[in-house]
């Protein structure tokens, strides 16, 4: 089936099955184009909970579809590329946290939303890259363990001096690999152009950034700015929306390494197959779901 026909079929199946397609900002352009909502992981999970559709095709990685299922237990959530995981989410396990809690009962655990349902269930509260600072500032705790992203954790730790924050050694393999030398080169090639970076980048890169924020915050900042050129320090998928929404502005990627292989696994064909056969459904054990939901609910209360 050619691409045009496949898009028509996807749109027909969406109507027939009363389904909605959600796509993360890092998905390939063709997938973003067939989606009803494109956004960051939290925005998509919220959208999943708010829409009336009972069938959700979640184009992203496993923990995101799981978050949607945690918030919308009665809906059918499909992940078209079922092997699309997040290496950072896999860097901490529920077992690791159970052991940590047994040895450190007075430490509160904050987990980045990029984590499995089992890990969320063992944490006190979740956070996203856009609300992490607020959560850490507002949580009633002196001692905190931040999991799994050491870079987001370190960015927050540098801003919150009155709390004892321990960092887990996890990282996003895509953002963490950007080197300071690459930033120097891009800055020389495009002098006076602002760098907008995601806090999953390492500290060396963050120190060069003019603006630090989540993917949605970066898109929002660039779209509202009166400047017309930007260096983008997050996964290349965001360029699609940035360029589409801002045809008169120019965007340069900070590093050619900013490609997440897992986010690129979902192809149009996978979306079509998942929708047609309602396959690759995400399930979350109900006991785990209820505990993980508490971590997400506390985040929504504090942010
Ligand atoms: S970009 Fe990084 S954090 Fe996001 S899914 Fe890929 S590996 Fe995980």
Boltz pocket constraint, residues with backbone or C-beta under 6 A from the ligand:
constraints:
  - pocket:
      binder: B
      contacts: [[A, 61], [A, 85], [A, 86], [A, 87], [A, 88], [A, 89], [A, 114], [A, 172], [A, 173], [A, 174], [A, 175], [A, 235], [A, 260], [A, 261], [A, 262], [A, 263]]
      max_distance: 6.0
